[in-house]
Amino acid sequence: MLTVAVVARGQDSDTLRLTLAQAIRLAQEQSTDALSARHQLEASTWAYQGHKANYLPSLSLSASPNLNRQLNSIVQPDGTSSFVRQNQLSTNLNLSLSQNIWFTGGNLFVSSSLYRQDEFERHTHSYSSVPISIGYSQSLFGHNSLRWDRRTEPLRYRQAQKAYRETMELIASRTCSYFFSLAGAQTSLSIARQNYAVSDTLYRYASRRYDIGTITENEMLQLEVNRLSEETNCMNAAIEVDEAMQSLRSYLAIDNATDIVVVPDSSVPNLQLDPMQALAQALEQSPDPDYYRLSRLESEDDLARARASRGLKAELYMQFGLSQTGATVHDAYQRPSNQQYISLSLSLPLLDWGRGKGQVRVARSRLQLTQLAGQQGMHDFRQNVLKVVNQFNLQSRRVDVARRTRQTALRRYEVARWMYIQGRTTLLEFMNSINEKDAAQRNFIATMRTYWELYYTIRSMTGEVMEA
């Protein structure tokens, strides 16, 4: 459909000739919008990688040396306390392997540790080891964020991927706008220069006719006014070209010293799309449906969190293992003894003045609002897809009509000019043919611009454009 060619520079090394495909390629590679979209996708990718890491085993090694040289109150065997100067160094090394259990929200771990304590005053040291310890911690009746994250995070990442693809197509659509703005400005400048050349020629020709009395002074003055008006139009059109060129340069991140000449294609593919097929494709490829699903899941998560926070809360911790002490490392690992530790903590709010109940009601209300917004958003999304597709199906016909109108108006202008030179038509008729020619040329550029903007808008929704 669009052939991406190598960006060609004219004879002037500071002039860049761009087709629409080349401009879109540059925009998707180096524009600020494209760079921002790539950074957002990269951030989403790393966030998703971090989410997946929460469900994989983690291995850690930790150490915490502690030097204590101070007076401390120590409880004596008879129950009294005495200040004793301590001069000791304690060091521990711990290796731990842990695994989150997503369907319960708990954490299972296996660890091994070695502890050494040095008494500098007595010149002694001792060891304490835990060769192996197996433990499990679990929040009972609480909110299981791991289980909810397994539902929301993959959807969030899929939405980010679709949003990136959508952004690339919207960049193409935005590039079309800048591209055809410059194309329209260049067309207006070309029209103004041509009209000025014609009006100047006619003015000079009419001057000779006025000298011999074959045209009136009023007609002569009218031709002079037309020439001055076209000179003004040339200056205004040049300013318009500079402004449109600067906008396109800025969006494409091109050096300001480079002049751009756009080369729009005069033909477009005659595509006819099936609205229902495009809608089905949009529901699959667009990030909007995923956005509304994610919003609903996040609201359901908030409601589950609010419900869990208002009732009974319990924390279970269990640890089983082996331990031993000794004067040497070898002794600390000989004939270890069993050790067990189990704790259960309970918390039940008896009087919170309706705070927990209020939080649940607020979360439920937000969920209902999110559901309503999602239903309305999806309805508007479907209607918008069908509307854009129907507009696009008519646009290729509009381009064809605009092309034939331009050709006819140009032919009429040539006939009217020749007839006016021969004195077979009025100046008014000739000026009307000029206006019609100019309007037809500008309308053709405008219809081309609308066609390609609609084309890439549909691509942003559906991921591709398929002919019915």
ZASEKOL-742883 format. One line per 4 residues: for each residue x, y, z of C-alpha. Coordinates in Angstrom, 1 decimal. Each point is the difference from the previous one (the first is absolute). Layout:
BEGIN
X:Y:Z | ...
***
This chain:
BEGIN
0.0:0.0:0.0 | 2.7:2.5:1.0 | 3.5:-0.7:-1.2 | 2.7:1.0:2.4
2.8:1.4:-2.1 | 3.4:1.3:1.1 | -0.3:3.7:1.0 | 1.2:1.9:-3.0
1.8:3.4:0.1 | -0.2:2.3:-2.9 | 2.8:1.8:-1.7 | 0.1:2.4:2.9
1.5:-2.1:2.9 | -2.1:2.0:2.4 | -3.3:-1.0:-1.7 | -1.7:-3.2:1.1
-2.7:-1.5:-2.2 | -2.4:-2.2:1.9 | -2.8:-2.3:-1.0 | -2.8:-0.8:2.5
1.5:-3.5:0.7 | 3.5:1.5:0.7 | -1.4:2.6:2.3 | -2.0:-2.6:2.0
3.1:-2.2:0.2 | 2.1:2.9:1.4 | -2.8:0.9:2.5 | -0.2:-3.5:1.3
3.7:-0.2:0.4 | 1.1:3.3:1.4 | -2.9:2.2:1.0 | -0.5:0.9:3.7
-3.3:-1.9:0.0 | 1.7:-3.1:-1.3 | 2.9:0.2:2.5 | -2.4:0.6:2.9
-2.1:-3.0:-1.1 | 3.0:-2.3:-0.1 | 1.1:1.1:3.5 | -3.5:-0.6:1.3
-0.1:-3.5:-1.5 | 3.5:-0.8:1.4 | -1.1:1.1:3.4 | -3.1:-2.1:-0.3
2.1:-3.0:-1.1 | 2.3:0.3:3.0 | -3.0:0.4:2.4 | -1.5:-3.2:-1.4
3.3:-1.8:0.4 | 0.1:1.1:3.6 | -3.6:-1.3:0.4 | 1.0:-3.4:-1.3
3.0:-0.1:2.3 | -2.4:0.1:3.0 | -1.1:-3.5:-0.9 | 3.5:-1.5:-0.4
2.3:-1.2:2.7 | 2.4:2.5:1.4 | 3.4:-0.7:1.6 | 1.7:2.4:2.3
3.2:0.2:2.1 | 0.1:2.4:2.9 | 2.5:0.9:2.7 | -0.2:2.5:2.9
3.1:0.5:2.1 | -0.6:1.8:3.3 | 2.7:1.5:2.3 | -1.1:0.8:3.6
2.5:1.8:2.3 | -2.0:1.8:2.7 | -1.5:-0.3:3.5 | -3.2:-1.9:0.0
-2.4:-0.9:2.8 | 0.2:-3.8:0.4 | -2.5:-2.1:2.1 | 1.9:-2.1:2.6
-0.9:-3.5:1.1 | -1.5:1.3:3.2 | -2.4:2.3:-2.0 | 1.9:3.2:0.6
1.5:2.1:-2.8 | 3.5:1.2:-0.3 | 1.8:2.2:-2.5 | 2.7:-2.1:-1.8
2.4:1.2:-2.6 | -0.5:-2.1:-3.1 | 2.6:-0.3:-2.8 | -1.2:-2.5:-2.5
-0.5:-0.5:-3.8 | -2.9:-2.0:-1.3 | -0.2:-1.1:-3.7 | -2.6:-2.1:-1.8
-0.2:-1.3:-3.5 | -3.4:-1.1:-1.4 | -0.9:-1.8:-3.2 | -3.7:0.0:-0.8
-2.1:-1.4:-2.8 | -3.6:1.2:-0.1 | -3.0:-0.6:-2.2 | -3.3:2.0:-0.1
-3.1:-2.2:-0.1 | -2.4:2.1:-2.2 | -3.2:-2.0:0.6 | 0.2:0.4:3.8
2.1:3.2:0.2 | 2.5:-1.6:2.3 | 3.8:-0.4:-0.1 | 1.9:-3.2:0.3
3.7:0.2:0.8 | 3.0:-2.2:0.7 | 3.1:1.5:1.7 | 3.3:-0.8:1.5
2.0:2.2:2.3 | 3.2:0.2:2.1 | 0.5:2.4:2.9 | 3.3:0.8:1.7
0.6:2.1:3.2 | 3.4:1.2:1.1 | 0.6:1.1:3.6 | 3.1:2.2:-0.1
0.3:0.4:3.8 | 0.2:-3.7:0.5 | 1.7:-0.8:-3.3 | -2.7:-2.6:-0.9
-2.3:-0.7:-2.8 | -3.0:-2.3:-0.6 | -2.2:-1.1:-2.9 | -3.7:-0.6:-0.5
-1.3:-1.7:-3.1 | -3.3:-0.7:-1.6 | 0.9:-2.5:-2.7 | -3.4:0.0:-1.5
-3.3:1.7:0.8 | -3.3:-0.2:-1.8 | -2.6:2.6:0.6 | -3.3:1.3:-1.3
-1.8:3.3:0.6 | -3.6:0.6:-0.9 | -2.6:2.7:0.5 | -3.3:-1.5:0.8
-3.2:1.6:-1.2 | 2.0:2.8:-1.5 | 0.3:1.5:-3.4 | 2.0:-2.2:-2.4
1.7:2.6:-2.3 | 2.0:-2.8:-1.8 | -3.2:-1.6:-1.3 | -1.4:3.3:-1.2
3.2:1.0:-1.6 | 0.0:-3.2:-2.1 | -3.3:1.4:-1.5 | 0.9:3.6:-0.4
3.7:0.2:-0.9 | -0.1:-2.2:-3.2 | -3.0:2.1:-1.2 | 1.8:3.2:0.8
3.1:-1.1:-2.0 | -2.2:-1.1:-2.9 | -1.7:3.4:0.0 | 3.4:1.7:0.0
1.1:-2.0:-3.0 | -3.2:0.8:-1.9 | 0.3:3.7:1.1 | 3.5:0.1:-1.5
-1.2:-1.4:-3.3 | -3.0:2.4:0.1 | 2.4:2.9:0.7 | 2.1:-0.8:-3.0
-3.0:0.1:-2.3 | -1.2:3.2:1.6 | 3.4:1.5:-0.7 | -0.5:-0.9:-3.6
-3.4:1.7:0.0 | 1.5:3.1:1.7 | 2.8:0.0:-2.6 | -2.6:0.0:-2.8
-1.5:3.1:1.6 | 3.4:1.8:0.0 | 0.9:-1.4:-3.4 | -3.1:1.2:-1.8
0.0:3.3:1.8 | 3.4:0.6:-1.7 | -1.3:-1.5:-3.2 | -3.0:2.4:0.1
2.2:3.0:0.8 | 2.4:-1.0:-2.9 | -3.1:-0.3:-2.3 | -1.2:3.4:1.1
3.4:1.5:-0.7 | 0.2:-1.6:-3.4 | -3.5:1.2:-0.8 | 0.8:3.5:1.2
3.2:0.1:-2.2 | -1.9:-1.3:-3.0 | -2.8:2.4:0.5 | 2.4:2.9:0.4
1.8:-0.9:-3.2 | -3.3:-0.2:-1.8 | -1.4:3.2:1.5 | 3.3:1.8:-0.8
-0.1:-1.2:-3.6 | -3.6:1.0:-0.4 | 0.7:3.4:1.5 | 2.8:0.6:-2.5
-2.2:-1.3:-2.8 | -2.9:2.1:1.1 | 2.2:3.1:0.2 | 0.5:-0.2:-3.7
-3.7:-0.5:-0.6 | -0.8:2.9:2.2 | 2.3:2.2:-1.9 | -1.9:-0.7:-3.2
-3.4:0.3:1.8 | -1.2:-3.6:-0.3 | -0.6:-0.4:3.7 | -1.4:2.4:2.6
1.9:1.7:2.8 | -2.1:-1.9:2.6 | 1.1:-3.4:-1.4 | 3.6:1.3:-0.1
-0.1:1.0:3.6 | -1.6:-3.4:0.9 | 2.9:-1.8:-1.6 | 2.5:2.2:1.9
-1.8:-0.8:3.3 | 0.1:-3.7:-0.8 | 3.7:0.1:-0.7 | 0.7:1.8:3.4
-2.3:-2.5:1.8 | 1.9:-2.9:-1.5 | 3.3:1.6:1.0 | -1.4:0.2:3.6
-1.2:-3.6:-0.2 | 3.5:-1.1:-1.0 | 1.5:1.6:3.1 | -2.7:-1.5:2.3
0.4:-3.4:-1.5 | 3.8:0.1:0.5 | -0.6:0.7:3.7 | -2.5:-2.8:0.2
2.5:-2.4:-1.6 | 2.7:1.1:2.5 | -2.4:-0.6:2.9 | -1.1:-3.4:-1.2
3.5:-1.1:-0.8 | 1.2:1.0:3.5 | -2.8:-2.1:1.5 | 0.9:-3.0:-2.1
3.7:0.4:0.7 | -0.6:0.2:3.7 | -2.2:-3.0:0.1 | 2.4:-2.1:-2.1
3.0:1.3:2.1 | 1.8:1.2:-3.1 | 2.7:2.7:-0.1 | -1.5:3.5:-0.3
2.5:0.8:-2.7 | -1.7:-2.5:-2.3 | -2.7:1.0:-2.4 | -2.7:-2.6:-0.6
-1.9:-0.5:-3.2 | -2.9:-2.5:0.4 | -1.0:-2.2:-3.0 | -3.6:-1.2:0.5
-1.2:-3.0:-2.1 | -2.9:1.0:-2.2 | -1.7:-3.4:0.4 | -1.4:-2.1:2.8
-1.1:-3.6:0.3 | -3.7:-0.6:-0.5 | -0.6:-1.9:3.2 | -3.4:-1.1:1.3
-0.1:-1.3:3.5 | -2.5:-2.2:1.7 | -1.1:2.0:3.1 | -0.8:-3.1:2.1
3.2:-1.7:-0.9 | 1.9:3.2:0.9 | -1.9:0.2:3.3 | 0.9:-3.6:0.9
3.6:0.7:-0.8 | -0.1:3.2:2.1 | -1.4:-1.8:3.0 | 3.0:-2.4:-0.3
2.8:2.4:-0.8 | -0.9:3.4:1.6 | 1.2:0.7:3.6 | -3.3:1.6:0.9
-1.9:-3.3:0.9 | 3.0:-1.1:2.1 | 0.0:3.4:1.7 | -3.6:-0.4:1.1
0.5:-3.6:1.1 | 3.1:1.1:2.0 | -2.0:2.8:1.7 | -2.7:-2.4:1.0
2.5:-2.5:1.4 | 1.8:2.7:2.0 | -3.3:1.2:1.5 | -0.8:-3.6:0.9
3.4:-0.3:1.6 | -0.6:3.1:2.0 | -3.4:-1.4:1.2 | 1.7:-3.3:1.0
2.7:2.0:1.9 | -2.6:2.1:1.8 | -2.0:-3.1:1.1 | 3.1:-1.8:1.2
1.1:3.0:2.1 | -3.3:0.3:2.0 | -0.3:-3.5:1.5 | 2.1:-2.6:1.9
3.7:0.1:-0.9 | 2.5:-2.7:0.9 | 3.7:-0.6:-0.7 | 1.4:-3.5:0.1
3.7:-0.7:0.2 | 1.6:-3.4:0.2 | 3.7:-1.0:0.0 | 1.5:-3.4:0.5
3.7:-0.9:-0.1 | 3.2:-1.1:1.7 | 2.4:2.0:2.1 | 3.2:-0.5:2.0
2.7:1.9:1.8 | 3.7:-0.6:0.5 | 3.4:1.6:0.5 | 1.0:-0.8:-3.6
-1.8:-0.1:-3.3 | 0.4:-3.7:0.0 | -1.6:-0.4:3.4 | -2.9:2.3:-1.0
-1.1:-2.5:-2.6 | 0.3:-3.2:2.0 | -3.1:-1.8:1.2 | -2.4:3.0:-0.5
-3.2:0.0:2.0 | -3.5:0.8:-1.2 | -1.6:3.4:0.3 | -3.5:1.1:-0.8
-1.7:3.4:0.1 | -3.7:0.6:-0.7 | -1.8:3.3:0.6 | -3.6:1.1:-0.8
-1.0:3.5:0.5 | -3.7:1.1:-0.1 | -1.5:3.4:-0.4 | -3.7:0.8:0.0
-1.3:3.6:0.0 | -2.8:0.3:2.5 | -0.8:3.7:-0.4 | 1.1:2.0:-3.0
-3.0:2.3:-0.2 | -1.0:-1.3:-3.5 | 3.3:0.8:-1.6 | 0.4:-3.5:-1.5
-3.6:-0.1:-1.2 | 0.4:3.4:-1.6 | 3.2:-1.1:-1.8 | -1.9:-3.0:-1.4
-2.9:2.1:-1.2 | 2.4:2.6:-1.6 | 1.8:-2.8:-1.8 | -3.3:-1.6:-1.1
-1.2:3.3:-1.3 | 3.2:0.6:-2.0 | -0.3:-3.4:-1.5 | -3.5:0.7:-1.2
1.1:3.3:-1.4 | 2.9:-1.7:-1.8 | -2.4:-2.6:-1.4 | -2.3:2.7:-1.3
2.9:2.0:-1.5 | 1.3:-3.2:-1.6 | -3.4:-0.8:-1.6 | -0.4:3.5:-1.3
3.6:0.1:-1.2 | -0.3:-3.2:-1.9 | -3.3:1.2:-1.6 | 1.7:3.2:-1.1
3.0:-2.0:-1.2 | -2.1:-2.3:-2.2 | -1.9:3.0:-1.4 | 3.2:1.8:-0.8
1.5:-2.9:-1.8 | -3.1:-0.4:-2.2 | -0.1:3.7:-0.7 | 3.6:0.3:-1.0
-0.2:-3.1:-2.3 | -3.1:1.4:-1.7 | 1.7:3.4:-0.5 | 3.0:-1.8:-1.4
-2.0:-2.0:-2.5 | -1.4:3.2:-1.4 | 3.3:1.9:0.0 | 1.6:-1.8:-3.0
-3.0:1.0:-2.1 | 0.4:3.5:1.2 | 3.7:0.0:-1.0 | -1.0:-1.2:-3.5
-2.6:2.7:-0.3 | 2.4:2.6:1.2 | 2.6:-1.1:-2.5 | -2.4:0.1:-2.9
-1.3:3.4:1.2 | 3.6:1.3:0.1 | 0.6:-1.2:-3.6 | -3.2:1.5:-1.2
0.5:3.3:1.7 | 3.6:0.2:-1.4 | -1.4:-0.6:-3.5 | -2.7:2.6:0.5
2.6:2.5:1.1 | 2.1:-0.6:-3.1 | -3.0:0.5:-2.2 | -1.1:3.1:1.9
3.4:1.6:-0.2 | 0.3:-0.6:-3.7 | -3.5:1.4:-0.6 | 0.8:3.1:2.1
3.1:0.6:-2.0 | -2.0:-0.2:-3.2 | -2.6:2.3:1.5 | -2.8:-2.6:-0.1
-0.8:0.0:3.7 | -0.1:2.4:2.9 | 2.6:0.6:2.7 | -2.6:-1.2:2.6
-0.3:-3.3:-1.7 | 3.8:-0.4:-0.2 | 0.4:0.9:3.7 | -2.7:-2.6:0.9
2.0:-2.7:-1.9 | 3.1:1.0:2.0 | -1.8:-0.3:3.3 | -1.5:-3.3:-0.9
3.4:-1.4:-1.1 | 1.6:1.1:3.2 | -2.8:-1.3:2.2 | 0.1:-3.4:-1.8
3.7:-0.4:0.5 | -0.2:0.8:3.7 | -3.0:-2.3:0.4 | 1.9:-2.8:-1.6
2.8:0.3:2.6 | -2.6:0.2:2.8 | -1.8:-3.1:-1.1 | 3.4:-1.9:-0.3
0.9:1.2:3.5 | -3.3:-1.3:1.4 | 0.4:-3.3:-1.8 | 3.4:-0.8:1.5
-1.0:1.3:3.5 | -3.0:-2.3:0.0 | 2.1:-2.9:-1.3 | 2.5:0.2:2.8
-2.7:0.7:2.6 | -1.6:-3.3:-1.0 | 3.4:-1.7:0.2 | 0.4:1.3:3.5
-3.3:-1.6:0.9 | 0.3:-3.3:-1.8 | 3.7:-0.6:-0.5 | -0.4:-0.3:-3.7
-2.3:1.0:-2.9 | -1.6:-3.0:-1.8 | -2.1:0.4:-3.1 | -3.4:-1.5:0.2
***
